[in-house]
Amino acid sequence: MDESSVGALIGILMSAAVLGFVYAVIRAAASGPADRNGFIGIHIKATHRSDEAWHAAALPVSRIILLVAVAVDLLCLALLFLGPIWLVPWLGIIPSIVLVLGLVPIALAAKRGADAAPPAPGL
């Protein structure tokens, strides 16, 4: 395995790890073990209105995004070993693009869920 293949492999694995972490945080927040904090979460004005609403709205979307990202990662992993050599450098970039694009619908779902909820007491 040459250096470009190792770089692509790192990109593929990091994409899966980051989206897995995002899903785990949203799931933990939606099911109760994680309380509001200033470090982890989607911190936009709308999500401060109702934690429960945005967690419930973002969880199903994050599941779908995670499955799509894992499918893309597996495809890139297969192409890393079976695809043409000219494709190898792109295989580390594609999962990163999917990662960034995948976070957008999660944040939008969280905002929609929070906007639909009544304001939290004290806000």
NORTA-V517105 format. One record per residue. N is the residue number from 1. RES is the residue in three letters. PSI is psi in degrees with one decimal (* if undefined). Layout:
n: <N,N>
res: <RES,RES>
psi: <PSI,PSI>
//
This chain:
n: <1,2,3,4,5,6,7,8,9,10,11,12,13,14,15,16,17,18,19,20,21,22,23,24,25,26,27,28,29,30,31,32,33,34,35,36,37,38,39,40,41,42,43,44,45,46,47,48,49,50,51,52,53,54,55,56,57,58,59,60,61,62,63,64,65,66,67,68,69,70,71,72,73,74,75,76,77,78,79,80,81,82,83,84,85,86,87,88,89,90,91,92,93,94,95,96,97,98,99,100,101,102,103,104,105,106,107,108,109,110,111,112,113,114,115,116,117,118,119,120,121,122,123>
res: <MET,ASP,GLU,SER,SER,VAL,GLY,ALA,LEU,ILE,GLY,ILE,LEU,MET,SER,ALA,ALA,VAL,LEU,GLY,PHE,VAL,TYR,ALA,VAL,ILE,ARG,ALA,ALA,ALA,SER,GLY,PRO,ALA,ASP,ARG,ASN,GLY,PHE,ILE,GLY,ILE,HIS,ILE,LYS,ALA,THR,HIS,ARG,SER,ASP,GLU,ALA,TRP,HIS,ALA,ALA,ALA,LEU,PRO,VAL,SER,ARG,ILE,ILE,LEU,LEU,VAL,ALA,VAL,ALA,VAL,ASP,LEU,LEU,CYS,LEU,ALA,LEU,LEU,PHE,LEU,GLY,PRO,ILE,TRP,LEU,VAL,PRO,TRP,LEU,GLY,ILE,ILE,PRO,SER,ILE,VAL,LEU,VAL,LEU,GLY,LEU,VAL,PRO,ILE,ALA,LEU,ALA,ALA,LYS,ARG,GLY,ALA,ASP,ALA,ALA,PRO,PRO,ALA,PRO,GLY,LEU>
psi: <126.2,178.5,-39.1,-32.9,-39.6,-42.0,-42.7,-41.1,-41.5,-43.3,-41.5,-47.8,-39.0,-36.6,-48.3,-40.4,-44.0,-47.0,-34.4,-40.7,-44.9,-45.3,-43.8,-39.8,-45.9,-41.4,-43.8,-39.9,-38.6,-32.3,-6.8,-30.8,-20.0,124.7,168.9,136.4,169.6,0.0,-48.2,135.7,176.2,106.3,85.4,161.4,-42.4,-38.1,-14.0,-9.3,-42.9,108.2,-46.6,-41.4,-45.1,-32.8,-45.8,-36.7,-36.2,-26.3,-50.6,-37.5,-41.2,-32.6,-46.8,-46.2,-41.9,-43.4,-41.6,-44.6,-39.8,-39.7,-43.4,-42.4,-42.8,-39.2,-45.6,-38.3,-43.4,-43.0,-26.2,-37.9,-27.5,-14.6,175.9,152.7,-32.2,-18.8,-18.9,-49.3,-32.8,-24.7,-18.0,-21.4,-39.2,-47.2,-32.4,-39.0,-43.8,-39.1,-51.4,-46.4,-31.2,-27.2,-24.0,-52.0,-28.7,-46.7,-39.3,-39.8,-40.7,-42.7,-44.6,-43.7,-42.5,-38.1,-30.7,-16.9,152.6,154.0,145.5,149.3,137.8,0.7,*>
//
